[in-house]
Amino acid sequence: MQIEYIALGDTDRIGPSAHYLRLGEWGILLDAGLDPGSGKSDKVPDYERIKNLPVNAVIISHAHLDHLGSLPVALGYFPHARVYMTPATAAISEVMLFHYLRVQQRRSMEEKIRFSPLYSQEDAENILYLFQSFGYNIPFKIHSFEESNIEITFRDAGHILGAAGVEINWQGIKIFYTGNTKKSPQFFLKGGSYPASADVLITETTYGADGEAPRLKKAAEVNRFARFLDERLKRGGAVLIPVFALGRTQEIMVLLHRLIQRSKVTAVPVYITGFGNEINKIYDRQLHKVYPEYRTKRLHSIVYNTLRGKRFRKPSIILATSGMMLPNTLSYEIAGDFLLEPRNGIAFVGWADPDTPGGSLREMKMEKVKSIFGVDQILCGMEIFHFSAHSNREELLDLVRRLSARKTILCHGEIAALNWMENAIRERGLSKQVCVPKRGEPVLIEL
């Protein structure tokens, strides 16, 4: 039986995610992302490549923009497709799509450039009625004008609230798409859950090139983080933590609360940017629906301050977006002020695209840092902490081994990560076939 797979997003870097599956007469689009850091016009998947092929369903694994942000564009191509996601992803997606528009409008004004967003507010409003949501571990059939024999089950991916791995059953064949996944628990989200087996596995490889992460102990990394913060705060400085508003903000909030409550970090004001607060409210409404044992308003009970502009006291801790320090964001502006102040610190707690300001600073590319931030040296303390929302490479390899798929397709990674994962799977004999697809080129899966 033949299945066709086509990667529509970038396949040699972490860019806009979108994967097409052709199952007989039916077509499924897994994710519809964008790359908001790619220049004057945001980069989207190559929907032109499949415009004449059937697309009956769009399945969104989670609500980060690189997996969600071009959904209105995709539905412009495929207006009859149903859209499936978990209830928490549906709630967050609505906010994320409109926030993207506000950010682009502000960007256009600040940079004095003519910028045409990918979609309008009306476009975003018009697609919301298409959202159909299902909880974890509840099988459902996809529909078009008739019911298919394709069954979908969402599995908790452990990445952010509502994130799902997608299990697809069709005529006795099982396909599993990990989306972005985190096997082990974070600071308050639980770890991912997976099917017992799969014939085809489509897996992310974000940390495939990181050989250090599998050796790190979580408790030791937390203690190192606490020592770094406390040292800077006792000097009277402030610590900037660049974070994504969705996911990283909430996890680091919970960690900071625990460390301050246990007196491992000096009690100081903790500042959070406005959009992080908006996401917090959705977490507080949705978290106990996903994990019933959690009380409502889990984040509301944590004391923190809303950061308005760059007005903050010292000593303090600042959780500021964007996580990659994109230009004209608070983390970017604050970092420029921090770099020449020895008392201050910058703590990186997640991945950053190497081509972004945050990625350049994180990797100490001094020529780029000088060009971006206008400084010749870095005097503030700066550390990288491994608190990722992605599985490390050994966890991913364990997943490949356990699912024992006949075909493994690697995606969502920089070229070094993709190559390392491909070689490791081959050398360890974890899958009969493994490939890194090329963008737009069909991969025929014969089972």
NUZAPA-74514 format. One line per 4 residues: number of its first residue (from 1); their letters; for each residue x, y, z of N, C-alpha, C, CB. Coordinates in steps of 0.1 Angstrom, whole numbers. Glycine has a CB too. Layout:
N
NUM) A) X,Y,Z,X,Y,Z,X,Y,Z,X,Y,Z; ...
! end
This chain:
447
1) MQIE) 8,-12,0,0,0,0,9,12,0,-10,0,12; 6,22,-8,14,34,-10,9,46,-3,16,36,-25; 18,53,4,15,66,10,25,76,5,16,65,26; 21,88,2,30,98,-3,32,109,8,25,105,-16
5) YIAL) 44,113,10,47,123,20,55,134,13,56,117,32; 51,147,16,59,158,10,61,168,21,50,165,-2; 74,172,23,77,183,32,75,196,25,92,181,37; 67,205,30,64,218,24,72,229,30,49,221,25
9) GDTD) 77,227,42,85,237,49,100,234,47,82,237,64; 109,242,54,123,240,52,127,226,58,131,251,60; 136,219,51,141,206,56,155,206,59,138,196,45; 162,217,59,176,218,63,178,228,75,185,221,51
13) RIGP) 167,232,81,168,241,92,154,241,99,172,256,88; 154,248,111,141,249,118,134,261,112,143,250,133; 124,259,104,116,269,97,102,267,99,120,271,83; 93,271,89,79,269,90,76,254,88,71,277,79
17) SAHY) 69,248,97,65,234,97,52,231,89,64,228,111; 53,222,80,41,217,72,45,205,65,36,228,62; 37,194,67,39,181,61,26,176,55,44,171,72; 27,171,42,16,166,35,16,151,34,15,173,21
21) LRLG) 5,145,37,3,131,36,-8,128,26,1,124,49; -5,119,16,-16,115,7,-19,100,10,-11,116,-8; -31,98,15,-36,85,18,-47,81,9,-40,84,33; -44,74,-2,-54,71,-12,-60,84,-18,-65,63,-6
25) EWGI) -73,85,-17,-80,97,-22,-80,109,-12,-95,93,-26; -75,107,-1,-75,117,10,-62,123,12,-80,110,23; -62,136,16,-50,143,19,-50,150,33,-47,153,8; -39,149,40,-38,156,53,-26,165,54,-37,145,65
29) LLDA) -28,177,59,-17,186,61,-15,186,76,-21,201,56; -2,183,80,2,183,94,9,196,97,11,170,97; 3,205,104,8,218,107,8,228,95,22,217,113; 8,241,99,8,251,89,15,263,95,-7,255,84
33) GLDP) 28,263,95,36,273,103,41,284,94,47,266,109; 48,293,100,55,304,93,68,306,100,46,317,93; 77,313,93,90,317,99,90,332,101,102,312,91; 87,338,113,85,352,114,99,360,115,78,355,126
37) GSGK) 110,353,114,123,360,114,130,359,101,131,354,125; 123,358,90,130,355,78,132,367,68,123,344,70; 129,379,73,131,391,65,119,400,64,135,386,51; 118,407,54,107,417,52,93,411,51,109,427,41
41) SDKV) 93,399,44,80,392,43,82,378,49,76,391,28; 73,374,58,74,362,65,73,350,56,64,361,77; 81,340,59,82,328,51,71,318,54,96,322,52; 65,312,44,55,302,46,58,290,38,41,308,42
45) PDYE) 52,279,42,54,266,34,49,267,20,46,255,41; 54,258,12,51,258,-3,38,252,-6,63,251,-10; 27,259,-3,14,253,-5,11,252,-20,3,262,1; 17,260,-28,16,259,-43,19,245,-47,25,269,-50
49) RIKN) 28,238,-41,33,225,-45,21,215,-44,44,220,-36; 11,217,-35,1,207,-34,-13,213,-37,0,201,-20; -14,224,-44,-27,231,-46,-36,222,-54,-24,244,-53; -31,213,-62,-40,205,-70,-42,191,-65,-34,203,-84
53) LPVN) -37,189,-52,-39,176,-45,-49,177,-35,-25,171,-39; -56,166,-31,-66,167,-21,-61,171,-7,-74,154,-20; -67,180,0,-64,183,14,-77,184,21,-56,197,15; -80,173,28,-93,172,35,-92,177,50,-98,158,35
57) AVII) -80,176,55,-79,180,70,-66,187,72,-80,167,79; -66,197,81,-54,203,86,-53,200,100,-54,219,83; -42,194,105,-41,190,119,-30,199,125,-38,175,120; -33,207,135,-23,215,141,-18,209,154,-29,229,144
61) SHAH) -5,206,155,1,199,166,1,208,178,15,194,163; 4,221,177,5,230,188,5,244,183,17,227,197; 4,254,192,1,268,188,13,277,187,-8,273,198; 25,272,187,37,281,183,35,285,168,50,274,186
65) LDHL) 40,297,165,37,302,152,44,294,141,42,316,151; 56,288,144,62,280,133,55,267,130,76,277,138; 44,264,137,35,253,134,21,257,131,35,243,146; 17,270,134,4,274,133,2,287,124,-2,278,147
69) GSLP) 12,295,123,11,309,119,6,311,105,23,316,120; 7,301,96,2,303,82,-11,296,80,12,299,72; -18,292,90,-31,285,89,-41,292,80,-37,282,102; -43,306,82,-52,313,73,-48,312,58,-53,327,77
73) VALG) -35,312,56,-30,311,42,-33,297,37,-15,314,41; -31,287,45,-34,273,40,-48,271,37,-30,263,51; -57,277,45,-71,276,43,-76,284,31,-79,280,55; -68,294,27,-71,301,14,-69,292,3,-62,313,13
77) YFPH) -59,283,4,-57,273,-7,-67,261,-6,-43,267,-6; -71,257,6,-79,245,8,-91,249,17,-70,234,15; -100,256,11,-111,262,19,-121,251,25,-119,272,11; -121,239,19,-130,229,24,-124,220,34,-135,221,12
81) ARVY) -112,222,38,-105,214,48,-111,216,62,-90,216,48; -112,206,70,-115,207,84,-102,209,91,-123,195,89; -103,216,103,-91,219,111,-93,212,124,-89,234,113; -83,204,128,-84,196,140,-72,200,149,-83,181,137
85) MTPA) -75,201,162,-65,204,173,-70,200,186,-60,219,172; -62,201,197,-68,199,210,-75,211,215,-56,195,220; -84,210,225,-91,222,230,-81,233,235,-100,218,242; -70,229,242,-61,240,247,-54,247,235,-51,234,256
89) TAAI) -51,239,225,-44,245,213,-54,254,206,-40,234,203; -67,250,205,-77,259,199,-78,272,206,-91,252,199; -78,272,220,-79,284,228,-67,293,226,-81,281,242; -55,287,225,-43,295,224,-41,300,210,-31,287,228
93) SEVM) -45,292,200,-44,295,186,-51,308,182,-48,284,177; -63,310,187,-70,322,184,-63,335,189,-84,322,191; -57,334,201,-49,345,206,-36,347,198,-46,343,221; -30,336,194,-17,337,187,-19,343,173,-10,324,186
97) LFHY) -29,340,166,-31,345,153,-34,360,153,-43,338,146; -41,365,162,-44,379,163,-32,387,168,-56,382,172; -24,380,178,-12,387,183,-2,389,171,-6,378,194; -1,379,163,8,380,151,5,393,143,7,368,142
101) LRVQ) -8,395,141,-12,407,133,-8,420,140,-27,407,130; -10,420,153,-6,432,161,9,435,160,-11,431,176; 17,424,162,31,425,161,36,431,147,38,412,164; 30,426,137,34,430,123,30,445,121,27,421,113
105) QRRS) 19,449,126,15,463,125,24,472,132,0,465,130; 28,468,144,38,476,152,52,476,145,39,470,166; 55,464,140,68,463,133,69,473,121,71,449,128; 58,473,113,57,481,102,59,496,105,44,479,94
109) MEEK) 52,500,116,53,514,120,67,518,126,42,517,131; 72,509,134,85,512,140,97,512,130,88,502,151; 96,503,120,107,502,110,104,511,98,109,488,106; 92,517,98,88,526,87,90,519,74,96,539,87
113) IRFS) 84,507,73,85,499,61,71,495,57,93,486,63; 69,493,44,56,488,40,56,473,41,54,492,25; 47,468,49,47,454,52,33,449,51,53,451,67; 31,439,43,17,433,41,17,420,49,14,430,26
117) PLYS) 9,419,60,7,407,67,2,395,58,-2,408,79; 5,383,62,1,372,54,-15,371,53,6,359,61; -21,376,63,-36,375,64,-41,387,71,-41,362,70; -54,390,70,-61,401,77,-68,396,90,-70,408,68
121) QEDA) -72,405,98,-80,402,110,-93,395,105,-83,414,118; -99,399,95,-111,393,90,-108,378,86,-117,400,78; -97,376,79,-93,362,75,-92,353,88,-80,362,68; -85,358,98,-84,351,111,-97,348,117,-75,358,120
125) ENIL) -106,358,117,-119,356,123,-128,346,115,-127,369,124; -126,346,102,-134,337,94,-130,322,95,-133,341,80; -119,319,100,-115,305,101,-118,298,114,-100,303,97; -121,307,124,-123,301,138,-134,291,139,-125,312,148
129) YLFQ) -144,292,131,-155,283,131,-151,269,126,-167,289,124; -140,268,119,-136,256,113,-129,247,123,-127,258,101; -125,253,135,-117,245,145,-126,234,151,-112,255,156; -121,222,151,-127,211,158,-117,205,167,-133,200,148
133) SFGY) -121,204,180,-111,200,190,-114,187,196,-109,211,200; -104,179,199,-105,166,206,-94,165,216,-105,154,196; -98,159,228,-88,157,238,-78,146,235,-95,155,251; -69,144,244,-59,134,243,-66,120,244,-48,135,253
137) NIPF) -61,110,236,-64,96,237,-79,94,233,-62,91,250; -85,103,225,-99,101,220,-99,99,205,-108,113,225; -100,87,200,-100,85,185,-111,92,178,-100,70,182; -109,98,166,-119,104,159,-116,102,144,-121,119,162
141) KIHS) -127,103,136,-125,101,121,-125,115,115,-137,93,115; -116,117,104,-117,130,97,-128,129,87,-103,133,90; -134,140,84,-145,141,75,-142,151,63,-158,146,82; -149,149,53,-150,160,42,-164,160,39,-141,156,29
145) FEES) -168,157,27,-183,156,24,-187,142,27,-185,159,9; -178,133,31,-181,120,36,-172,116,47,-181,110,24; -175,106,54,-166,102,65,-155,93,59,-173,94,76; -142,95,63,-131,87,58,-130,75,67,-118,96,57
149) NIEI) -121,66,63,-117,55,72,-103,58,78,-117,42,64; -100,72,80,-88,76,86,-91,80,100,-81,88,78; -85,73,110,-87,76,124,-75,83,130,-90,63,132; -78,94,137,-68,102,144,-69,101,159,-69,117,139
153) TFRD) -58,101,166,-57,101,180,-46,111,184,-55,87,186; -49,121,193,-39,130,198,-33,124,210,-46,143,201; -20,124,211,-12,120,223,-5,132,229,-1,109,219; -5,133,242,2,144,249,16,145,245,0,143,265
157) AGHI) 20,156,239,34,157,234,44,163,245,35,166,222; 38,169,256,46,174,267,54,186,264,56,163,271; 52,193,252,60,204,248,55,217,254,60,205,232; 42,221,251,35,232,257,21,227,260,35,245,248
161) LGAA) 13,235,267,-1,231,270,-8,229,257,-8,242,278; -14,217,256,-22,214,244,-15,207,233,-29,226,239; -1,207,233,7,202,222,4,187,221,22,204,225; 3,182,208,-1,168,206,8,162,196,-15,168,201
165) GVEI) 12,149,198,16,140,188,4,135,181,25,129,194; 5,132,168,-6,129,160,-5,114,155,-8,138,148; -14,105,160,-14,91,156,-25,90,145,-16,82,168; -21,85,133,-30,83,122,-31,68,119,-25,91,110
169) NWQG) -43,63,119,-45,49,115,-53,49,102,-53,41,126; -48,42,92,-55,41,79,-52,27,73,-50,52,69; -63,20,72,-63,6,65,-52,-3,71,-61,8,50; -51,-3,85,-42,-11,92,-28,-5,93,-41,-24,85
173) IKIF) -25,6,87,-12,13,88,-13,24,98,-8,19,74; -2,24,107,-2,35,117,10,44,114,0,28,131; 7,57,114,16,68,112,16,76,125,13,76,99; 28,80,129,29,88,141,38,100,138,34,81,153
177) YTGN) 32,112,140,39,125,139,41,131,152,31,135,129; 54,133,156,57,137,170,53,152,172,71,135,173; 52,160,162,52,175,164,65,178,172,39,179,172; 64,188,180,75,191,190,72,183,203,76,206,193
181) TKKS) 81,175,207,78,166,218,88,167,229,77,152,213; 84,165,242,93,164,253,89,152,261,91,178,262; 98,142,261,95,130,268,94,131,283,106,119,264; 103,138,289,103,139,304,96,151,309,118,140,309
185) PQFF) 91,151,321,83,162,326,91,175,327,78,159,340; 84,187,325,91,200,327,88,204,341,85,210,317; 86,217,344,85,221,358,70,220,362,89,235,359; 61,220,353,47,217,357,39,209,346,40,229,361
189) LKGG) 44,209,334,38,201,324,44,187,325,39,207,310; 35,177,322,40,163,323,47,159,310,28,153,325; 54,148,310,61,144,298,52,138,288,72,134,302; 57,136,276,49,131,264,45,116,266,56,133,252
193) SYPA) 34,113,259,30,99,258,29,95,244,16,96,266; 32,82,241,34,78,227,27,64,225,49,77,223; 23,61,212,17,48,209,28,37,211,12,48,195; 23,25,212,32,14,214,40,10,202,24,1,218
197) SADV) 35,14,190,43,11,178,38,20,166,41,-4,174; 45,20,155,41,27,144,48,21,132,44,43,145; 41,22,120,47,17,108,56,29,102,37,13,98; 51,41,103,58,53,98,60,63,110,51,59,86
201) LITE) 72,68,112,74,78,122,79,91,116,84,73,133; 73,102,118,78,115,114,82,122,127,67,123,106; 95,125,129,99,130,142,108,143,140,107,120,149; 106,152,150,114,163,151,128,159,155,108,173,162
205) TTYG) 138,168,153,152,165,157,159,178,163,160,161,144; 151,186,169,156,200,173,170,199,180,146,206,182; 171,190,190,184,189,197,192,177,193,180,187,212; 191,173,180,199,162,175,214,164,176,195,159,162
209) ADGE) 218,176,175,233,179,174,239,182,188,235,191,165; 230,182,199,235,186,212,239,173,220,224,194,220; 252,171,221,256,159,228,257,160,243,269,155,223; 256,173,248,257,175,262,244,173,269,262,189,264
213) APRL) 232,176,263,219,176,270,216,162,276,209,180,260; 219,151,269,215,138,275,223,135,288,218,127,265; 234,141,290,243,138,302,239,147,314,257,140,299; 231,158,312,228,167,322,217,162,332,224,180,317
217) KKAA) 219,165,344,209,161,355,201,174,357,216,156,368; 188,172,357,178,183,359,181,191,372,164,178,358; 182,183,383,184,190,396,197,198,396,185,179,407; 208,193,390,220,200,390,219,213,382,232,191,385
221) EVNR) 212,212,371,210,224,362,202,234,369,203,220,349; 191,230,377,183,239,385,192,246,395,171,232,391; 200,239,402,209,245,412,219,255,406,217,234,420; 224,251,394,233,261,387,226,273,383,239,254,375
225) FARF) 214,272,379,205,284,375,203,292,387,192,279,369; 200,286,399,197,294,411,210,301,416,192,284,422; 221,295,415,234,301,419,237,313,410,245,292,419; 235,312,397,237,323,388,228,335,391,235,318,373
229) LDER) 215,332,393,206,343,396,210,350,409,191,337,397; 212,342,419,214,347,433,227,356,433,215,336,443; 237,351,426,250,359,426,247,373,420,260,352,417; 240,374,409,237,387,402,228,396,411,231,385,388
233) LKRG) 218,389,417,209,397,425,216,403,437,197,388,429; 224,395,444,231,400,456,241,411,453,238,388,463; 245,412,440,254,423,436,245,436,433,261,420,423; 232,434,434,223,446,431,219,447,417,230,458,436
237) GAVL) 222,437,409,219,437,394,206,431,391,230,430,387; 203,430,378,191,424,373,194,413,364,181,435,366; 186,403,363,188,392,353,177,392,343,189,378,361; 181,392,330,172,391,319,171,377,315,176,400,307
241) IPVF) 159,371,313,157,358,308,148,359,296,150,349,319; 154,358,284,146,359,271,138,347,270,155,361,259; 125,348,268,116,337,268,105,339,257,109,335,281; 100,327,252,88,328,244,76,330,253,87,314,235
245) ALGR) 67,338,248,55,341,257,47,329,259,46,352,250; 47,319,250,39,307,251,49,295,254,32,304,238; 47,290,266,55,278,270,66,281,280,60,271,258; 77,288,275,88,291,283,85,300,295,100,297,275
249) TQEI) 77,311,292,73,320,302,67,312,314,63,331,297; 57,304,311,50,297,322,58,287,330,38,290,316; 67,280,322,75,270,329,86,277,338,83,261,319; 92,288,333,102,295,341,96,302,353,110,304,332
253) MVLL) 83,307,351,76,313,362,75,304,374,62,318,357; 70,291,371,69,281,381,82,278,388,62,269,375; 92,277,380,105,274,385,110,285,395,116,271,374; 109,297,390,113,309,398,106,309,412,112,322,391
257) HRLI) 93,307,411,84,307,423,89,296,433,69,304,419; 92,284,428,97,274,437,111,278,443,99,261,429; 120,283,435,133,287,440,132,298,450,142,291,429; 124,308,448,122,319,458,116,314,471,114,330,452
261) QRSK) 105,305,469,98,300,481,108,292,489,86,291,476; 117,285,483,127,276,490,139,283,494,130,264,482; 139,297,492,151,305,496,164,302,489,153,305,511; 162,296,477,174,293,469,178,305,460,172,281,460
265) VTAV) 168,314,459,170,326,451,165,338,460,164,326,437; 172,349,461,167,360,468,154,365,463,178,372,467; 145,368,472,132,373,469,133,387,463,122,373,481; 130,388,450,131,401,443,118,402,434,144,403,435
269) PVYI) 115,414,429,104,415,419,107,407,407,102,430,415; 97,400,402,98,392,389,89,399,380,94,377,391; 94,403,368,87,411,358,84,401,346,94,423,354; 72,403,341,68,395,329,61,405,319,58,384,333
273) TGFG) 64,403,306,59,412,296,44,409,293,66,410,283; 37,418,287,22,418,286,17,405,279,18,429,279; 23,401,268,17,390,261,18,377,269,23,388,247; 29,376,276,31,364,285,19,363,295,44,365,293
277) NEIN) 15,375,300,3,375,309,-9,370,303,1,389,315; -11,374,290,-23,370,282,-23,354,281,-23,376,269; -11,349,278,-11,334,277,-13,328,290,3,330,271; -8,334,301,-10,328,315,-25,326,318,-4,338,325
281) KIYD) -33,336,313,-47,335,316,-53,323,309,-55,348,311; -49,320,297,-54,308,290,-49,295,297,-49,308,275; -37,295,301,-32,283,309,-40,281,321,-17,286,313; -43,292,328,-51,290,340,-65,285,337,-52,304,348
285) RQLH) -71,289,326,-84,283,322,-84,269,317,-91,292,311; -73,265,311,-72,252,304,-64,241,311,-66,254,291; -55,245,320,-46,235,325,-53,224,333,-36,242,335; -63,228,341,-69,217,349,-78,208,341,-77,224,361
289) KVYP) -82,213,329,-90,205,320,-81,194,313,-96,213,309; -68,197,312,-59,187,306,-54,178,317,-47,194,299; -50,184,329,-45,177,340,-55,179,352,-30,181,344; -65,171,354,-75,174,364,-70,176,378,-86,163,364
293) EYRT) -58,170,381,-53,171,395,-48,185,398,-42,161,397; -46,193,388,-41,207,391,-53,216,394,-33,213,378; -51,225,404,-61,234,407,-62,245,396,-59,241,421; -74,252,396,-76,263,387,-67,275,391,-91,267,385
297) KRLH) -64,283,381,-57,296,383,-43,293,390,-64,305,392; -36,283,385,-23,278,390,-13,290,389,-18,266,382; -13,297,378,-3,307,376,-7,321,382,-1,310,361; -21,323,383,-26,335,390,-21,336,404,-41,335,389
301) SIVY) -19,324,410,-15,324,424,0,328,427,-17,310,430; 8,329,416,22,333,417,22,348,416,30,327,405; 30,354,425,31,369,425,42,373,415,35,374,440; 38,382,406,47,388,397,42,402,392,49,378,384
305) NTLR) 51,409,385,48,422,380,47,423,365,58,433,386; 39,431,360,38,433,345,48,443,341,24,437,341; 57,440,332,67,449,327,61,458,317,79,441,321; 62,471,319,57,481,310,69,490,305,46,491,317
309) GKRF) 72,488,292,84,495,287,96,489,293,83,510,290; 106,497,297,118,492,303,119,497,317,130,497,295; 108,499,324,108,505,337,107,493,347,96,514,340; 118,491,354,119,480,364,129,484,375,123,467,358
313) RKPS) 127,478,387,136,481,398,148,471,397,129,480,411; 158,474,404,169,465,407,171,463,422,182,470,400; 175,451,426,176,439,419,163,433,414,184,428,427; 163,426,403,150,420,399,153,409,388,141,431,393
317) IILA) 143,402,384,144,392,374,133,396,363,141,377,379; 137,395,351,128,400,340,127,389,330,134,413,333; 114,384,328,111,374,318,106,382,306,101,363,323; 113,384,295,110,393,285,109,385,271,119,405,284
321) TSGM) 99,388,263,99,383,250,106,393,241,84,381,245; 112,388,229,110,375,224,122,366,229,110,375,209; 119,352,228,130,343,232,142,343,224,124,329,232; 141,349,211,152,349,202,157,364,201,149,344,188
325) MLPN) 152,373,209,156,387,209,155,393,196,170,388,214; 144,391,189,142,397,176,141,412,177,129,392,169; 146,420,167,146,434,168,133,440,172,151,440,155; 133,451,180,121,459,184,113,451,194,113,462,173
329) TLSY) 119,441,201,112,434,212,118,439,225,112,419,210; 112,436,236,117,440,249,130,433,252,107,438,260; 131,420,250,143,413,253,155,419,245,142,398,250; 152,422,233,163,429,224,167,442,230,158,430,210
333) EIAG) 158,450,234,161,464,239,168,463,252,148,472,240; 163,454,261,169,453,274,183,448,274,160,445,284; 185,438,265,198,432,263,209,442,260,198,420,253; 205,451,251,214,462,247,219,470,259,208,471,237
337) DFLL) 210,472,269,214,480,281,222,472,291,201,485,287; 220,458,290,226,450,300,240,446,297,218,437,302; 244,445,285,257,439,281,269,446,287,258,439,266; 269,459,290,280,466,295,280,468,310,282,479,288
341) EPRN) 270,462,317,269,463,331,273,450,339,254,467,335; 284,450,345,289,438,352,280,431,362,302,440,358; 272,440,369,263,434,379,251,426,373,257,445,388; 248,429,361,236,422,354,240,409,349,230,431,343
345) GIAF) 229,402,345,231,388,339,221,386,329,231,378,350; 224,377,319,214,372,309,215,357,310,218,377,295; 203,351,312,202,336,313,194,331,301,195,332,326; 200,323,293,193,317,281,187,303,286,202,315,269
349) VGWA) 174,301,284,168,289,289,161,281,278,158,293,300; 165,284,266,159,276,255,166,278,242,144,280,253; 161,272,232,168,272,218,166,286,212,162,262,209; 175,290,204,174,303,196,180,300,183,181,315,204
353) DPDT) 173,305,172,179,304,159,192,311,158,169,310,148; 203,304,153,216,310,153,217,323,145,226,300,147; 207,325,136,208,337,128,201,349,134,202,334,114; 194,347,146,187,358,153,197,365,162,175,353,160
357) PGGS) 193,377,167,202,384,177,204,375,189,196,397,181; 194,368,194,195,359,206,205,348,203,182,354,210; 204,342,191,212,331,188,227,335,186,208,325,175; 229,347,181,243,352,180,249,355,193,243,365,171
361) LREM) 241,361,202,246,364,216,248,351,223,236,373,223; 239,342,222,240,329,229,253,321,225,228,320,226; 257,322,212,269,315,207,281,324,207,266,310,193; 280,336,213,291,346,214,298,349,201,301,340,224
365) KMEK) 290,351,190,295,355,177,297,370,178,285,351,165; 309,374,182,312,388,186,311,398,175,326,389,192; 314,394,162,313,403,151,298,407,149,318,397,138; 289,396,150,275,399,149,269,406,161,267,385,147
369) VKSI) 274,403,173,269,410,185,273,424,184,276,403,197; 285,428,179,289,442,178,280,449,168,304,443,174; 277,442,157,269,448,146,254,450,151,269,440,134; 249,440,159,235,441,163,233,450,175,230,426,166
373) FGVD) 241,449,185,239,456,197,248,468,199,241,446,209; 258,470,190,267,481,191,276,481,203,259,493,192; 281,469,207,290,469,218,303,461,214,284,462,231; 314,464,219,327,457,216,330,446,225,338,467,216
377) QILC) 323,446,237,326,435,247,314,433,255,338,439,256; 314,421,262,303,417,270,308,417,284,296,404,266; 302,426,293,307,426,307,297,420,317,309,441,311; 284,418,313,275,412,322,277,397,322,260,415,317
381) GMEI) 272,390,332,273,376,333,263,370,323,269,371,347; 267,359,317,258,353,307,260,337,307,262,358,292; 249,330,308,250,316,309,238,309,301,249,311,324; 241,297,296,230,289,289,226,278,299,236,284,276
385) FHFS) 213,276,300,208,266,309,199,257,300,200,272,321; 200,244,303,193,234,294,179,231,301,202,221,293; 170,239,298,156,237,303,147,236,291,151,249,312; 150,227,282,143,227,269,130,221,270,152,219,259
389) AHSN) 121,225,261,108,218,259,108,208,248,97,229,256; 120,204,244,122,193,234,129,182,240,129,199,222; 126,170,235,134,158,239,148,159,235,128,145,234; 158,154,243,171,154,238,173,142,228,181,152,250
393) REEL) 185,141,222,186,132,211,186,117,215,199,134,204; 190,114,227,189,100,232,174,97,235,197,98,244; 167,106,239,152,103,241,145,101,228,146,115,249; 149,109,218,143,107,205,147,93,199,148,118,195
397) LDLV) 160,90,201,164,77,196,157,65,203,179,75,197; 154,67,216,147,57,223,133,56,218,146,60,238; 127,67,214,113,67,208,114,59,195,108,81,206; 124,62,186,125,55,174,126,40,176,137,60,166
401) RRLS) 134,36,186,136,22,189,123,15,194,147,20,200; 116,22,203,104,16,209,93,15,199,99,25,220; 91,25,190,81,24,180,84,14,169,78,38,174; 97,12,167,101,2,157,95,4,143,98,-12,162
405) ARKT) 95,17,139,88,20,126,97,14,114,87,35,124; 89,10,104,96,6,92,102,17,84,87,-2,83; 96,29,85,101,41,78,102,53,88,93,45,66; 113,59,90,114,71,99,118,83,90,125,68,110
409) ILCH) 110,94,91,113,106,84,117,117,94,100,110,76; 128,123,92,134,133,101,130,147,97,149,131,103; 126,156,106,123,169,103,126,179,114,108,170,99; 123,192,112,124,202,123,137,201,130,113,200,133
413) GEIA) 148,204,123,161,204,129,171,211,120,166,190,132; 182,217,126,192,222,118,200,211,111,202,231,126; 207,213,100,213,203,92,222,194,101,221,209,81; 229,199,110,238,191,119,230,181,127,247,199,128
417) ALNW) 218,185,132,210,177,140,203,166,131,198,185,147; 199,169,120,193,160,110,203,149,107,187,167,98; 215,153,103,225,144,99,229,134,110,238,151,94; 231,140,123,235,131,134,224,121,137,237,140,146
421) MENA) 211,125,137,201,116,139,200,105,129,187,123,140; 201,109,116,201,99,105,212,89,107,202,106,91; 224,93,109,235,84,111,233,75,123,248,92,112; 229,81,134,227,73,146,216,62,144,223,82,158
425) IRER) 205,65,137,195,55,135,200,44,126,182,62,129; 207,48,116,213,38,107,223,29,115,220,44,95; 232,35,122,243,27,129,237,18,139,253,37,135; 227,22,146,221,14,157,210,5,152,215,23,168
429) GLSK) 207,6,139,196,-3,133,183,-1,139,201,-17,135; 179,11,142,166,14,149,154,14,140,167,27,156; 156,16,127,145,16,117,150,11,104,140,31,115; 141,3,97,146,-3,84,149,8,74,134,-12,79
433) QVCV) 142,19,74,145,30,65,145,43,72,135,30,53; 154,52,69,154,65,75,158,75,64,164,66,87; 151,87,64,154,97,54,152,111,59,146,95,42; 160,120,54,158,134,55,153,139,42,171,142,60
437) PKRG) 140,142,41,134,146,29,139,160,24,119,146,30; 138,162,11,140,175,5,127,182,3,148,173,-9; 128,195,5,115,203,4,109,201,-9,119,218,6; 96,198,-9,88,197,-21,89,184,-29,92,208,-30
441) EPVL) 99,175,-25,101,163,-33,93,151,-26,116,159,-33; 84,144,-33,76,133,-27,85,122,-22,66,128,-38; 81,117,-11,87,105,-5,76,94,-6,93,107,10; 78,84,-14,69,73,-15,71,63,-4,69,66,-29
445) IEL) 61,59,4,62,50,15,54,38,11,57,56,28; 61,27,8,54,15,4,55,4,15,60,9,-9; 43,0,20,43,-9,32,36,-22,28,37,-2,44
! end
